[in-house]
Amino acid sequence: MRFSVTSAVTIVTGLTASGSAFMIDTFDRQDCDGPVQSGVNILDNACAAWAEGFRSFKITGRGGNHQRAHFFAADNCGSLTGAIRSGYVDSTAHGFKIGECYDFHGATANVIASYYG
């Protein structure tokens, strides 16, 4: 099998991107029930907004070391002190755990930001 320079760059880019993102599934209800948007990929130093909110989530893939997720209500991207929930998405013992259900204590989120910190 032969690799071109383009193939090598694509592989390295893919490996780099996977190390700085985390993955979640989102749910309509607080108990991780209801329609789900699965495989949502949140890149580091990014903020993503959805048209429809979600009330709970599960982490399905870890982010890089010291990567944190911040969840916001509508139109509140960037003000970390206004997050309705935050936590590490890396492998630390104090962060969100893969496969565990988390909610926003009755609130609805539709914005997710990810930063190292």
N, C-alpha and C positions, 0 to 999 in steps of 0.2 A: 504494500500500500504506500502511495506517495502523498505527501502533504505539500501544498503550495504555501507561499508566504501568507496569502490571504487566509487559508485554512488555519494556519498557526495563530494569526492575529485573532481570528474569530474564536478559537478555543481559549486563548489567554483572556480575551475580553469576557467570555462566558464565565470562566473561573473567577475572575475578579469581581464581576457583578454578583455572583452567587454568594460571595463572602461578605458583601455589604448590604444585604437585603434580608428581610424576614417575610414570612408568609403567614396569612391568617385566613380563616373562614369566618364570615359574618352571618348573623342570624337576626330574624325579625323579632324574636321574643327573648326575654331575659334568661331563659333556661336553655339557651342554645338549641331552640326548636324553631320551626317555621322555615320558610324559604331561606335558602343560603346562597351567598355568593362565595364560591370556593376558590381557593388558589390565588387570593389577592396578594400580589407581590408589592411590598413597600420598600423602595430603595432608600438608602441612607441619605440624609440631608435633603429629603424631599417631603412634600406635603401633598396629599391626595384627597380629593373630595368626591363624594358620590351624590347623585341626585336624590336618592332615597336613603334615609338613615337606617341604622341597625342598633339593636338593643343589647346584643351580646356577641362574643367572639371566642374563637379558639386559636391559639398559636399552632401552626402546623410546620413551621420551619424557623430555626433560630437565625438571628442576625449575628453580626460580628461582635468582638469583645467590646463591652461597655456601650453597646447600642441600646437606646431607649425609644420606646414608642409613647406617643402622646395622642390622646383621643379628644376630640373637640365636638361641640355642638355646631350647628350650621354657621357658616361664614366666620369662623374664628380660627383661622390658620396662622400660626406663627407666635401667638402670645402664649408661651408655655405655662405661665401662671394661671391661665384660663382653662387649662385642660380639665376635662371631667374625669379622666383617669390617665395615669402614667405608670410606666414600669420598664424594667430591663427586659429585652427580648433576646439576650445572649444566654450563655449557660450558667450564669450566676445563680446561687441558691436563693437570692432575694427577688428574682424576676418572675415574670409570667412563665408558667410551666407548659410544655407542649401537651396538647390534648385536653387541658383543663378548661372548663367554661368560666368566662369572666363577663360581668355585666357592668352597667353604669348606675346602679341603684335607682332605677326608674327613668333615667335620662336616655336620650337617643343621640348617638354620634353619627356624623356623616363626614368627618374629616380626620385623617390620620397623618401625623408627622413623625419623622424618625430622625434622631440625631444621636451622635456620640456624646457621652457625658458622664 
